[in-house]
Amino acid sequence: MLIRNERPGDEDAIHSLTVVAFEPMAFSDGSEAPIIRSLRKSGDLTLSLVAEEGGAIIGHIAFSPVTIDGTHFNWFGLGPVSVQPEMQRQGIGKALILTGLEMLKERGAHGCALIGNPEIYSRVGFESDGRLSYGNLDSSYVQRLVLAGPAPQGELKFAPAFEAEGHAG
Ligand SMILES: CC(C)(COP(=O)(O)OP(=O)(O)OC[C@H]1O[C@@H](n2cnc3c(N)ncnc32)[C@H](O)[C@@H]1OP(=O)(O)O)[C@@H](O)C(=O)NCCC(=O)NCCS
């Protein structure tokens, strides 16, 4: 398996993969694939990595800028992240997340935040200390990973694409 940056021509495969990965998820409103297109269009797709095997895209992860109480702090949001359904639970998601975090760190990012299942993201170093909030959401779903500097406190806000297309989790 190869993990690489998205390149022109990958857009439709990333879209289809995201649709099929999120389709069975009860929490999904189907906004994830349009969010990726919208992030790309608005220039907020900071990092977009694909996992490729035998020429096929089997995994994808997006990172985009976030603010905390209105300030960017050089923090980024993780997601959407998708792995081809029949290839899940084989370490592909973890490899995409860890590669993405490493690349963000190399670019000088100070941290990464997300809304998601703590069971999955605690396995790759994310934690919830209750200092980040996202509306009224239970703070255990609001998770962060510090790459450099202090852990900011406040209300997490994702890029406008998330507001326009749907939710962030
Ligand atoms: C979430 C997703 C990207 C994870 O990718 P994956 O390749 O299946 O995950 P991995 O095999 O790399 O697992 C990473 C870790 O999370 C754990 N994990 C993965 N899926 C899990 C689940 N559904 N529940 C609990 N733990 C889970 C694994 O046990 C593993 O931990 P370990 O390294 O200690 O063994 C993938 O399952 C997916 O595409 N799901 C549908 C879309 C989705 O829900 N995206 C995330 C929204 S928050």
The ligand as a Gaussian input file, in Angstrom:
#p B3LYP/6-31G(d) Opt

LIG

0 1
 C      -12.934000       4.965000      10.694000
 C      -12.055000       4.325000       9.620000
 C      -11.463000       5.401000       8.716000
 C      -10.911000       3.578000      10.330000
 O      -10.079000       2.991000       9.346000
 P       -9.606000       1.461000       9.511000
 O       -8.615000       1.193000       8.459000
 O      -10.821000       0.615000       9.547000
 O       -8.950000       1.520000      10.968000
 P       -7.632000       0.776000      11.475000
 O       -7.694000      -0.670000      11.087000
 O       -6.434000       1.530000      11.022000
 O       -7.806000       0.913000      13.028000
 C       -7.194000       1.951000      13.828000
 C       -7.480000       1.675000      15.276000
 O       -8.857000       2.005000      15.571000
 C       -9.553000       0.846000      16.030000
 N      -10.847000       0.852000      15.361000
 C      -11.069000       0.947000      14.025000
 N      -12.391000       0.967000      13.772000
 C      -13.005000       0.884000      14.973000
 C      -14.367000       0.864000      15.371000
 N      -15.367000       0.924000      14.478000
 N      -14.640000       0.788000      16.703000
 C      -13.644000       0.733000      17.605000
 N      -12.321000       0.752000      17.293000
 C      -12.014000       0.818000      15.998000
 C       -8.723000      -0.351000      15.612000
 O       -8.879000      -1.414000      16.514000
 C       -7.307000       0.200000      15.639000
 O       -6.749000       0.159000      16.925000
 P       -5.347000      -0.621000      17.178000
 O       -4.337000       0.038000      16.278000
 O       -5.065000      -0.396000      18.611000
 O       -5.605000      -2.029000      16.793000
 C      -12.848000       3.316000       8.748000
 O      -13.370000       2.313000       9.574000
 C      -13.994000       3.947000       7.952000
 O      -13.806000       4.344000       6.810000
 N      -15.203000       4.008000       8.557000
 C      -16.367000       4.577000       7.872000
 C      -16.270000       6.074000       7.795000
 C      -16.073000       6.684000       9.175000
 O      -16.753000       6.345000      10.123000
 N      -15.099000       7.620000       9.268000
 C      -14.744000       8.260000      10.523000
 C      -15.776000       9.171000      11.045000
 S      -15.434000       9.681000      12.725000

